Amino acid sequence: MTDPRLTALIRCRDEERGIGSLIDTLRAQTIADAIQIVVIDSGSRDHTVDEVRRRGIEPLQIRPDEFTYGRALNLAAAQAAAPICLSISAHVRLPDDGWAGRVEHAFDDQQVACAYGPKREPQGLRPLTGPLLQDVAHAEAHPLWGYSNSSGAFRRELWQRHPFDEKLAADEDLEWAWYWLRAGWLVRLDPDLAVHHSHAGEGPVRTFRRRRAEAAAVRQFREVDPLPLRSVLAEWWVGPHLHRSNLRARLDPRRLAGLAGKYAGLRWS
């Protein structure tokens, strides 16, 4: 491949069921000839590495005790040859063969530092119906919502000037976006860039720990007010949520665990 325009950076561990399909789908994109794929594995105990090698890719490897999201992504990004890097979780499913092309075009605006595809507005009450160019004022008002490395893209030249924070346990993506927002750049948040990405397979305990770590990480790089208990109770009672009814939402232990994790992370961690 000569002069790739997009480098896909795939972080993985024990993802044998999904990573092969993801690589195959990337290679079926309309701009596949312009996509470089870099995989970094953090100690898989299943056949993840075999699935990657079967597709002609030799993955980078780090030990589990060396892993942070930022460190893995920095090591992978150091191998990137394209001006736009795409960080993508190994269990993500892409919506169609034009997705990578839309990601690339998100950077036609020279003020965009990174781009991601959320499906809903910050409050979670309504779907996001069109592109939103987030500036620092918007990010200030919505500290837990914005860019994500689960399937987000960023300019490599900006990453070279400010790599991802390797000390953060989570939210290295929000920290990176926050840094560049304060420097006058923009974040494109566009539902046309959305993918299928779910944590539905994790139990309540893992959900609580993940949400607590995410909320606590944000407090390490910016000031965020603690979440009042009444706000948590209000969200638990009326939403937002994606359940068919309020009753189903109130009885969902994973949703309750997530709300408790966010509350704990913003108050005590």
Secondary structure as UniProt FT lines:
FT   STRAND          6..12
FT   TURN            16..18
FT   HELIX           19..26
FT   TURN            27..28
FT   TURN            30..31
FT   HELIX           32..34
FT   STRAND          35..41
FT   HELIX           48..54
FT   TURN            55..56
FT   STRAND          60..61
FT   HELIX           64..66
FT   HELIX           69..77
FT   TURN            78..79
FT   STRAND          84..89
FT   TURN            90..91
FT   TURN            97..98
FT   HELIX           99..105
FT   TURN            106..107
FT   TURN            110..111
FT   STRAND          112..116
FT   TURN            122..123
FT   STRAND          132..134
FT   HELIX           136..141
FT   TURN            143..144
FT   TURN            149..150
FT   STRAND          151..155
FT   HELIX           156..161
FT   TURN            166..167
FT   HELIX           172..182
FT   TURN            183..184
FT   STRAND          186..189
FT   HELIX           191..193
FT   TURN            200..201
FT   HELIX           204..221
FT   HELIX           229..238
FT   HELIX           246..251
FT   HELIX           253..267
//
